[in-house]
Amino acid sequence: MSIGKVGSKGELFPPKEIREKLDLKEGQKVKYSMSYGRLIVEKILTPEEVLSKPPKITISYEEIKKNRQELSNEAEK
């Protein structure tokens, strides 16, 4: 468990260990949501960060072409 604080203008200051684990930098955008009375803070990845991650799945050009053709055939019915 880590403890942060709320500033005089309502700013949230998470502890350094949390910022480091999330790799939060100055100016980084985050998303806030609530669930069961708890605040959830999630880092919003930049396009560069998203593109630098390895893909979770891979698909060949032939598979894409086949799937597109199947979808086109279904749409024509």
N, C-alpha and C positions, 0 to 999 in steps of 0.2 A: 504494500500500500504506500502511496505517495501523497503528500499534502501540498497543495498549491494555495494561491490566494486570489482574491478578487480586488481589483484596484478601485480607486475612488470614482472612476467613470464607468465601472462595470466590466473592465477588462479582466480576462482570465489569464492567470499566470501559472501554467503547468510547470512542475519541477524540471530541472535540467535533465534528469535521467529519463523522464518521459519524452521530452523534446528530442533527446538523442536517439532513443529507441524508435521513434517515429520519423527520425531524420528531418525534423522540422527546422526550417531556416527562417530568418527574418523575412517577412513579407509573404511567406507560404500561405496559400489558401487552405482552409479547413472547412469541413462540413459539420454542422451541429444537428443532432437529432435527440429526441427523448424517447425513452422506453421504460415503462414502469417506474416513472419518477426519477430516472437516472439520465444524466447528460452523457451523450456519446459524441466524441470528437473524432473525426476521420480525416486523414490527410487527403487532399485532392491532388492527384498526380498530374504533372504537366505532360503534354503530348510527348516530349522527349523521354520522360521517365517511362511512359507506357511503351513507347517503341523500343526502348533499350532492354526491356524484359524479353526473355525467350518465349516464343508462342507456346500455349498450352496444348494446342493440337496443330498438326500440319496436314495440308491437303494439296494434292498435286493439281496442276493445271487441267489434266485430263479428268480428274474427279469433278472439278468445278464445271467444266464443259458438259460432262454427262449429267450432273445434277441440274444445270440450267436447261438442258434439252428436255429432261423429264418434267420440269416445272412448266416449260412452254407447252409440252404435249398435254399436260393436265389442264392448263388454262384454255386450250383450244376445244376441250370436250364440252 
